[in-house]
Amino acid sequence: MKNKKMPGQYGNTRKTIQNLEIIDINQELNVIMIKGGVPGPNGRLLEINHAVKKIAKNAS
């Protein structure tokens, strides 16, 4: 059927989550504890960056 919703690939894009808080860093276990939900399955690698937002230019 045309335009019929069918199952397919989903979730293969990179997601950015802001305003998460780092609770603790355990260097012995090589673990970073983050407060809040992170995207992706369990055991997946995460990339953690500083939250630097670009200043929006006004369209005036």
C-alpha positions as CSV (number, residue, x, y, z in Angstrom):
1,M,0.0,0.0,0.0
2,K,1.2,3.5,-0.8
3,N,2.2,5.6,2.3
4,K,1.7,2.6,4.6
5,K,3.8,3.0,7.8
6,M,6.3,0.1,7.8
7,P,9.1,-0.9,10.2
8,G,12.5,0.3,9.3
9,Q,15.8,1.7,10.5
10,Y,15.5,4.2,13.3
11,G,18.0,5.9,15.7
12,N,21.1,5.9,13.6
13,T,21.7,9.7,14.0
14,R,23.9,11.5,16.5
15,K,22.0,13.1,19.4
16,T,23.1,16.0,21.6
17,I,21.8,16.3,25.2
18,Q,22.5,19.5,27.1
19,N,22.3,20.5,30.7
20,L,23.4,17.1,32.2
21,E,25.3,17.2,35.5
22,I,28.4,15.2,36.2
23,I,27.9,13.8,39.7
24,D,31.2,11.8,40.3
25,I,34.3,10.6,38.5
26,N,35.8,7.3,39.7
27,Q,39.3,7.0,38.3
28,E,39.8,3.5,39.8
29,L,36.9,2.0,37.9
30,N,37.2,4.5,34.9
31,V,33.6,5.6,35.3
32,I,31.8,8.9,35.1
33,M,28.5,9.2,36.8
34,I,26.0,11.5,35.0
35,K,22.7,12.8,36.4
36,G,20.0,12.4,33.7
37,G,19.2,10.1,30.8
38,V,21.7,9.6,27.9
39,P,20.7,8.3,24.5
40,G,21.7,4.9,23.2
41,P,21.8,1.4,24.4
42,N,23.6,0.2,27.5
43,G,27.3,-0.2,27.0
44,R,27.5,2.2,24.1
45,L,30.4,4.8,24.1
46,L,29.5,8.4,24.8
47,E,31.3,11.6,23.7
48,I,31.3,14.3,26.5
49,N,32.0,17.9,25.5
50,H,31.8,21.3,27.2
51,A,28.4,23.0,26.7
52,V,29.3,25.9,24.5
53,K,26.3,27.5,22.8
54,K,26.7,29.7,19.7
55,I,25.3,33.2,20.0
56,A,22.4,33.6,17.6
57,K,22.5,36.6,15.2
58,N,19.4,38.8,15.2
59,A,17.6,39.0,11.9
60,S,16.9,42.7,12.3
